[in-house]
Each structure stands twice: as C-alpha cells, then as structure tokens.
C-alpha cells in the first residue's frame, strides 16, 4: 500500500512539473518503479521469510504468555482458598 502511494505521488510530481526535461521525467518514473518493486519485495520477504516466521513465533509466545497468566491467576485463587 505504501509503495503504491509513494509511486503515485512521485509519478504525479514528474507529470505536473513543467521544469523537468523529458529524460528526467523518465528517470524519475524508472526510479519510482524500482522503489515500488523493492518495497513489494521487502513486504513479501517479511510476510513469508524470516520476518514472517518471527511474527508467527511472536504470536505463539503471546498466546503462551496469556495462558501462563491465566494459570497463575487460578493458582493464586486456589492458594487463597486454602489459606481461608
């Protein structure tokens, strides 16, 4: 999404600017396409590769942490009942 917005703003600038020669407009467009491709590649790597695996691990750890907290609360309640 960010890549699309960036590309649209750069392309809009290059088309609207009256002070740029045609060769520079082409260079700006090519650079915009390269930036968009790079951003898309990074997004895919994060979603699938190491970044995606880390996000999965983080989710698992959060779930395990939630379960441990719930268990701790139950044990506290049981301990309080035993004290009474």
DSSP file (Angstrom, degrees, kcal/mol; ACC not computed):
  #  RESIDUE AA STRUCTURE BP1 BP2  ACC     N-H-->O    O-->H-N    N-H-->O    O-->H-N    TCO  KAPPA ALPHA  PHI   PSI    X-CA   Y-CA   Z-CA
    1    1 A X     >        0   0    0      0, 0.0     4,-2.1     0, 0.0     5,-0.2   0.000 360.0 360.0 360.0 -47.6    0.0    0.0    0.0
    2    2 A X  H  >  +     0   0    0      1,-0.2     4,-2.5     2,-0.2     5,-0.2   0.878 360.0  53.6 -62.0 -37.7    2.8    2.4    1.0
    3    3 A X  H  > S+     0   0    0      1,-0.2     4,-2.7     2,-0.2    -1,-0.2   0.898 107.8  50.1 -64.8 -39.6    4.6    1.6   -2.2
    4    4 A X  H  > S+     0   0    0      2,-0.2     4,-2.4     1,-0.2    -2,-0.2   0.903 111.9  47.3 -65.2 -41.4    1.5    2.4   -4.3
    5    5 A X  H  X S+     0   0    0     -4,-2.1     4,-2.3     2,-0.2    -2,-0.2   0.922 113.6  48.4 -65.7 -43.6    1.0    5.8   -2.6
    6    6 A X  H  X S+     0   0    0     -4,-2.5     4,-2.4     1,-0.2     5,-0.2   0.928 112.5  48.1 -61.8 -46.0    4.7    6.6   -3.0
    7    7 A X  H  X S+     0   0    0     -4,-2.7     4,-2.8     1,-0.2     5,-0.2   0.912 111.2  50.6 -62.7 -42.8    4.7    5.7   -6.7
    8    8 A X  H  X S+     0   0    0     -4,-2.4     4,-2.3     1,-0.2    -1,-0.2   0.902 111.8  47.3 -63.0 -41.2    1.5    7.7   -7.3
    9    9 A X  H  X S+     0   0    0     -4,-2.3     4,-2.1     2,-0.2    -1,-0.2   0.899 114.1  46.7 -69.6 -38.6    2.9   10.8   -5.7
   10   10 A X  H  X S+     0   0    0     -4,-2.4     4,-2.5     2,-0.2    -2,-0.2   0.928 114.3  47.0 -67.9 -44.4    6.3   10.6   -7.5
   11   11 A X  H  X S+     0   0    0     -4,-2.8     4,-2.1    -5,-0.2     5,-0.2   0.902 111.2  52.0 -64.9 -39.1    4.6   10.0  -10.8
   12   12 A X  H  X S+     0   0    0     -4,-2.3     4,-2.3    -5,-0.2    -1,-0.2   0.908 110.6  48.5 -61.9 -41.6    2.2   12.9  -10.2
   13   13 A X  H  X S+     0   0    0     -4,-2.1     4,-2.1     1,-0.2    -2,-0.2   0.922 111.1  49.5 -62.8 -45.3    5.1   15.1   -9.4
   14   14 A X  H  < S+     0   0    0     -4,-2.5    -1,-0.2     1,-0.2    -2,-0.2   0.843 114.3  45.0 -67.6 -31.9    7.0   14.1  -12.5
   15   15 A X  H  < S+     0   0    0     -4,-2.1    -1,-0.2    -5,-0.2    -2,-0.2   0.893 116.6  44.3 -77.1 -40.1    4.0   14.6  -14.8
   16   16 A X  H  < S+     0   0    0     -4,-2.3     2,-0.4    -5,-0.2    -2,-0.2   0.770  88.7  98.2 -77.2 -26.5    2.9   18.0  -13.3
   17   17 A X     <  -     0   0    0     -4,-2.1     3,-0.4    -5,-0.2     8,-0.0  -0.486  49.7-172.3 -70.8 122.7    6.4   19.6  -13.1
   18   18 A X  S    S+     0   0    0     -2,-0.4    -1,-0.2     1,-0.2    -4,-0.0   0.583  78.8  65.6 -87.6 -12.4    6.9   21.8  -16.1
   19   19 A X  S    S+     0   0    0      2,-0.1     2,-0.4     0, 0.0    -1,-0.2   0.522  81.6  92.3 -90.3  -5.1   10.6   22.4  -15.3
   20   20 A X  S    S-     0   0    0     -3,-0.4     2,-0.1    -6,-0.1     0, 0.0  -0.737  73.0-130.4 -93.2 135.8   11.7   18.8  -15.9
   21   21 A X     >  -     0   0    0     -2,-0.4     4,-2.1     1,-0.1     3,-0.4  -0.390  30.2-106.1 -72.9 160.6   13.0   17.7  -19.2
   22   22 A X  H  > S+     0   0    0      1,-0.2     4,-2.1     2,-0.2     5,-0.1   0.844 119.9  55.5 -57.9 -37.1   11.5   14.5  -20.7
   23   23 A X  H  > S+     0   0    0      1,-0.2     4,-2.0     2,-0.2    -1,-0.2   0.887 108.9  47.6 -66.3 -37.0   14.7   12.5  -19.9
   24   24 A X  H  > S+     0   0    0     -3,-0.4     4,-2.6     2,-0.2    -2,-0.2   0.864 108.3  54.8 -70.9 -35.7   14.5   13.5  -16.3
   25   25 A X  H  X S+     0   0    0     -4,-2.1     4,-2.4     2,-0.2    -2,-0.2   0.921 109.0  48.6 -61.0 -42.7   10.8   12.6  -16.1
   26   26 A X  H  X S+     0   0    0     -4,-2.1     4,-2.7     2,-0.2    -2,-0.2   0.911 110.3  51.1 -63.9 -42.0   11.7    9.1  -17.5
   27   27 A X  H  X S+     0   0    0     -4,-2.0     4,-2.5     2,-0.2    -2,-0.2   0.907 110.6  48.8 -61.5 -41.8   14.5    8.8  -14.8
   28   28 A X  H  X S+     0   0    0     -4,-2.6     4,-2.3     2,-0.2    -1,-0.2   0.913 112.1  48.8 -65.0 -41.9   12.0    9.7  -12.1
   29   29 A X  H  X S+     0   0    0     -4,-2.4     4,-2.3     2,-0.2    -2,-0.2   0.919 112.1  48.3 -63.9 -43.0    9.5    7.2  -13.4
   30   30 A X  H  X S+     0   0    0     -4,-2.7     4,-2.2     2,-0.2    -2,-0.2   0.904 111.9  49.3 -64.2 -40.8   12.1    4.5  -13.6
   31   31 A X  H  X S+     0   0    0     -4,-2.5     4,-2.6     1,-0.2    -1,-0.2   0.898 110.0  52.1 -64.1 -39.8   13.3    5.2  -10.0
   32   32 A X  H  X S+     0   0    0     -4,-2.3     4,-2.4     1,-0.2    -2,-0.2   0.908 109.3  49.1 -62.7 -42.3    9.7    5.2   -8.8
   33   33 A X  H  X S+     0   0    0     -4,-2.3     4,-2.4     2,-0.2    -1,-0.2   0.896 111.5  49.7 -64.6 -39.7    9.2    1.8  -10.4
   34   34 A X  H  X S+     0   0    0     -4,-2.2     4,-2.4     2,-0.2    -2,-0.2   0.908 111.1  48.8 -65.9 -41.7   12.4    0.4   -8.8
   35   35 A X  H  X S+     0   0    0     -4,-2.6     4,-2.5     2,-0.2    -2,-0.2   0.913 111.8  49.6 -63.6 -42.6   11.4    1.7   -5.4
   36   36 A X  H  X S+     0   0    0     -4,-2.4     4,-2.5     2,-0.2    -2,-0.2   0.917 111.4  48.5 -62.9 -43.9    8.0    0.2   -5.7
   37   37 A X  H  X S+     0   0    0     -4,-2.4     4,-2.3     1,-0.2    -2,-0.2   0.913 112.5  48.9 -63.2 -42.4    9.5   -3.2   -6.7
   38   38 A X  H  X S+     0   0    0     -4,-2.4     4,-2.3     2,-0.2    -2,-0.2   0.908 111.6  48.5 -63.4 -42.9   11.9   -3.1   -3.8
   39   39 A X  H  X S+     0   0    0     -4,-2.5     4,-2.3     2,-0.2    -2,-0.2   0.906 111.4  49.7 -64.7 -42.1    9.2   -2.2   -1.4
   40   40 A X  H  X S+     0   0    0     -4,-2.5     4,-2.2     2,-0.2    -1,-0.2   0.905 110.2  51.2 -63.5 -40.7    7.0   -5.0   -2.7
   41   41 A X  H  X S+     0   0    0     -4,-2.3     4,-2.4     1,-0.2    -2,-0.2   0.917 110.0  49.2 -62.5 -43.5    9.9   -7.5   -2.4
   42   42 A X  H  X S+     0   0    0     -4,-2.3     4,-2.5     1,-0.2    -1,-0.2   0.900 109.2  52.5 -62.9 -40.8   10.5   -6.5    1.2
   43   43 A X  H  X S+     0   0    0     -4,-2.3     4,-2.0     1,-0.2    -1,-0.2   0.918 110.8  47.5 -60.5 -43.4    6.9   -6.8    2.1
   44   44 A X  H  X S+     0   0    0     -4,-2.2     4,-2.4     2,-0.2     5,-0.5   0.908 111.5  50.3 -65.4 -41.6    6.8  -10.4    0.6
   45   45 A X  H  X S+     0   0    0     -4,-2.4     4,-1.6     1,-0.2     7,-0.7   0.909 111.3  48.4 -63.0 -41.7   10.0  -11.3    2.5
   46   46 A X  H  < S+     0   0    0     -4,-2.5     9,-0.2     1,-0.2    -1,-0.2   0.879 114.6  45.9 -66.1 -36.5    8.7  -10.1    5.7
   47   47 A X  H  < S+     0   0    0     -4,-2.0    -2,-0.2    -5,-0.2    -1,-0.2   0.850 130.7  18.0 -74.8 -33.8    5.4  -11.9    5.2
   48   48 A X  H  < S+     0   0    0     -4,-2.4    -3,-0.2    -5,-0.1    -2,-0.2   0.854 117.2  49.4-106.6 -46.9    7.0  -15.2    4.1
   49   49 A X  S  X S-     0   0    0     -4,-1.6     4,-2.2    -5,-0.5     5,-0.2   0.545 116.2 -38.7 -77.9-138.7   10.6  -15.5    5.1
   50   50 A X  H  > S+     0   0    0      1,-0.2     4,-2.5     2,-0.2     5,-0.2   0.882 135.4  54.2 -59.0 -42.1   12.4  -14.9    8.3
   51   51 A X  H  > S+     0   0    0     -6,-0.4     4,-1.9     1,-0.2    -1,-0.2   0.901 109.2  48.2 -61.0 -41.3   10.2  -11.9    9.2
   52   52 A X  H  > S+     0   0    0     -7,-0.7     4,-2.1     2,-0.2    -1,-0.2   0.884 111.0  50.6 -65.9 -39.1    7.1  -13.9    8.8
   53   53 A X  H  X S+     0   0    0     -4,-2.2     4,-2.5     1,-0.2    -2,-0.2   0.897 109.4  51.3 -65.0 -39.6    8.5  -16.7   10.9
   54   54 A X  H  X S+     0   0    0     -4,-2.5     4,-2.5     1,-0.2    -1,-0.2   0.878 108.3  51.5 -65.3 -37.2    9.4  -14.2   13.6
   55   55 A X  H  X S+     0   0    0     -4,-1.9     4,-2.1    -9,-0.2    -1,-0.2   0.896 110.2  49.5 -66.4 -39.1    5.9  -12.8   13.6
   56   56 A X  H  X S+     0   0    0     -4,-2.1     4,-2.3     2,-0.2    -2,-0.2   0.926 111.8  48.5 -63.6 -44.0    4.5  -16.3   14.0
   57   57 A X  H  X S+     0   0    0     -4,-2.5     4,-2.6     1,-0.2    -2,-0.2   0.904 109.6  52.5 -62.8 -41.3    6.8  -17.0   16.9
   58   58 A X  H  X S+     0   0    0     -4,-2.5     4,-2.2     1,-0.2    -1,-0.2   0.904 109.3  49.6 -61.6 -41.7    5.8  -13.7   18.5
   59   59 A X  H  X S+     0   0    0     -4,-2.1     4,-2.1     2,-0.2    -1,-0.2   0.900 110.9  49.5 -63.1 -41.7    2.2  -14.7   18.2
   60   60 A X  H  X S+     0   0    0     -4,-2.3     4,-2.6     1,-0.2    -2,-0.2   0.913 110.6  50.1 -64.0 -42.3    2.8  -18.1   19.8
   61   61 A X  H  X S+     0   0    0     -4,-2.6     4,-2.4     1,-0.2    -2,-0.2   0.883 109.4  51.3 -64.9 -38.1    4.8  -16.5   22.6
   62   62 A X  H  X S+     0   0    0     -4,-2.2     4,-2.2     2,-0.2    -1,-0.2   0.912 111.1  48.1 -64.4 -41.7    2.0  -14.0   23.3
   63   63 A X  H  X S+     0   0    0     -4,-2.1     4,-2.3     2,-0.2    -2,-0.2   0.925 112.6  48.1 -64.9 -44.3   -0.6  -16.9   23.4
   64   64 A X  H  X S+     0   0    0     -4,-2.6     4,-2.4     1,-0.2    -2,-0.2   0.896 110.6  52.0 -63.0 -39.4    1.6  -18.9   25.8
   65   65 A X  H  X S+     0   0    0     -4,-2.4     4,-2.2     2,-0.2    -1,-0.2   0.902 108.7  50.6 -62.9 -41.6    2.1  -15.9   28.0
   66   66 A X  H  X S+     0   0    0     -4,-2.2     4,-2.1     2,-0.2    -2,-0.2   0.915 110.8  48.9 -61.9 -43.7   -1.6  -15.3   28.2
   67   67 A X  H  X S+     0   0    0     -4,-2.3     4,-2.5     1,-0.2    -2,-0.2   0.902 110.3  50.9 -64.1 -41.2   -2.2  -19.0   29.1
   68   68 A X  H  X S+     0   0    0     -4,-2.4     4,-2.4     1,-0.2    -1,-0.2   0.889 109.5  50.4 -64.6 -38.8    0.5  -18.7   31.8
   69   69 A X  H  X S+     0   0    0     -4,-2.2     4,-2.3     2,-0.2    -1,-0.2   0.905 110.5  49.7 -65.1 -40.7   -1.0  -15.6   33.3
   70   70 A X  H  X S+     0   0    0     -4,-2.1     4,-2.1     2,-0.2    -2,-0.2   0.927 111.9  48.4 -63.0 -44.6   -4.4  -17.3   33.4
   71   71 A X  H  X S+     0   0    0     -4,-2.5     4,-2.4     1,-0.2    -2,-0.2   0.898 109.8  52.6 -62.0 -41.1   -2.9  -20.3   35.1
   72   72 A X  H  X S+     0   0    0     -4,-2.4     4,-2.3     1,-0.2    -1,-0.2   0.908 108.1  50.7 -62.2 -42.1   -1.1  -18.1   37.6
   73   73 A X  H  X S+     0   0    0     -4,-2.3     4,-2.1     2,-0.2    -1,-0.2   0.901 110.0  50.0 -63.3 -40.6   -4.4  -16.4   38.5
   74   74 A X  H  X S+     0   0    0     -4,-2.1     4,-2.4     1,-0.2    -2,-0.2   0.914 110.5  49.8 -63.9 -42.3   -6.1  -19.7   39.0
   75   75 A X  H  X S+     0   0    0     -4,-2.4     4,-2.4     1,-0.2    -2,-0.2   0.878 108.6  52.8 -64.9 -37.6   -3.3  -20.8   41.3
   76   76 A X  H  X S+     0   0    0     -4,-2.3     4,-2.4     2,-0.2    -1,-0.2   0.922 109.8  48.8 -61.8 -43.6   -3.5  -17.6   43.3
   77   77 A X  H  X S+     0   0    0     -4,-2.1     4,-2.2     1,-0.2    -2,-0.2   0.919 111.7  48.7 -63.1 -44.1   -7.2  -18.2   43.8
   78   78 A X  H  X S+     0   0    0     -4,-2.4     4,-2.1     1,-0.2    -1,-0.2   0.902 110.9  50.6 -62.8 -41.0   -6.6  -21.8   44.9
   79   79 A X  H  X S+     0   0    0     -4,-2.4     4,-1.7     1,-0.2    -1,-0.2   0.904 110.0  49.7 -64.0 -41.7   -3.9  -20.7   47.3
   80   80 A X  H  X S+     0   0    0     -4,-2.4     4,-1.4     1,-0.2    -1,-0.2   0.885 110.3  50.9 -64.4 -38.6   -6.2  -18.0   48.8
   81   81 A X  H  < S+     0   0    0     -4,-2.2    -1,-0.2     1,-0.2    -2,-0.2   0.877 109.0  51.2 -65.9 -37.5   -9.0  -20.6   49.3
   82   82 A X  H  < S+     0   0    0     -4,-2.1    -1,-0.2     1,-0.2    -2,-0.2   0.835 107.5  53.6 -69.5 -31.4   -6.6  -23.0   51.0
   83   83 A X  H  <        0   0    0     -4,-1.7    -1,-0.2     1,-0.2    -2,-0.2   0.837 360.0 360.0 -70.5 -33.0   -5.5  -20.2   53.4
   84   84 A X     <        0   0    0     -4,-1.4    -1,-0.2    -5,-0.1    -2,-0.2   0.479 360.0 360.0 -75.9 360.0   -9.1  -19.5   54.4
